[in-house]
Amino acid sequence: MSRIEQRPLSGEAKDRYVQGLFAAIAPKYDLLNSIISFNRHKAWRRFAVGKALLKEGDAALDVAAGTGDFSIELAKSVGQNGEVVAVDFCAPMAGVGRRKTSAHSNIHWSMGDAMSLPFASNTFDCATIGFALRNVSDAPRAISEMVRVVKPGGRVISLEINRPVSALFKPFWSVYFYGLLPGIAGLFGGKRDAYTYLPASVKRFYTRQELTQIMMDAGLRDVKVYDLTMGVVCAHVGVKI
Ligand SMILES: C[S@@+](CC[C@H](N)C(=O)[O-])C[C@H]1O[C@@H](n2cnc3c(N)ncnc32)[C@H](O)[C@@H]1O
């Protein structure tokens, strides 16, 4: 293998790569999420959805919805009189999501790009993006789009893997996340390169403070950051001005 370091993909090349990567792992995505997160991923999503302060009858948007776990949590919050729109640009991921959420008549699926959301401005009471901001080729633009489609006073939420805050925990995390994880994913049938991309993309992602600034620049106020499980996952929550 060459020792020459490759520059990370950007723009359309990154979008195509990400689309292909998720198409390849879609059938195993849910299983591997449970394994590599020690089943914490459901509690993380529940926490983030709690911060949306949704009411019965509200409308919520789940951007980059994937296999729909976030959408299901949102659907519970808005109830039968409310509506959740799940949007993703990868047909195989959305296909798994559609089947999984078919019992939830208040979840509607739409194919679309996070950076050019196919919805009118000021439509939703909240917009979430879970474990996906890292994957879009222009995260500030995706956040701006989420702000655009949310009503004033509504919430925009990103839940994302981050680097842990505790110095004591960091070495253990590094061994697991950067060293062992691709091999563990491989053992359970995950594509090894997808689970090599995962830690690399976390390394390149914005810091908590940088993402807070991006959200404020996009027109959100009171941006709060919540560290979950020693900060390996981080929820950013802002309110549209
Ligand atoms: C790690 S999965 C997260 C899925 C889901 N939100 C969850 O909580 O499990 C990332 C998802 O982001 C989607 N995605 C990445 N870039 C996107 C974009 N520009 N527009 C729409 N979806 C995108 C992928 O297709 C994939 O389904």
The ligand as a Gaussian input file, in Angstrom:
#p B3LYP/6-31G(d) Opt

LIG

0 1
 C      -24.979000       7.027000       9.054000
 S      -26.473000       7.111000       8.126000
 C      -27.578000       7.821000       9.315000
 C      -28.980000       7.380000       9.125000
 C      -29.973000       7.804000      10.213000
 N      -30.098000       9.243000      10.287000
 C      -29.640000       7.247000      11.582000
 O      -29.790000       7.970000      12.568000
 O      -29.289000       6.068000      11.665000
 C      -26.151000       8.476000       7.055000
 C      -27.240000       8.716000       6.041000
 O      -27.018000       9.988000       5.457000
 C      -27.441000       9.934000       4.111000
 N      -26.866000      11.078000       3.407000
 C      -25.567000      11.425000       3.321000
 N      -25.415000      12.549000       2.590000
 C      -26.682000      12.917000       2.216000
 C      -27.195000      14.001000       1.454000
 N      -26.392000      14.913000       0.922000
 N      -28.519000      14.086000       1.284000
 C      -29.365000      13.155000       1.807000
 N      -28.927000      12.100000       2.534000
 C      -27.608000      11.989000       2.737000
 C      -26.944000       8.568000       3.653000
 O      -27.578000       8.130000       2.487000
 C      -27.272000       7.716000       4.885000
 O      -28.550000       7.133000       4.779000

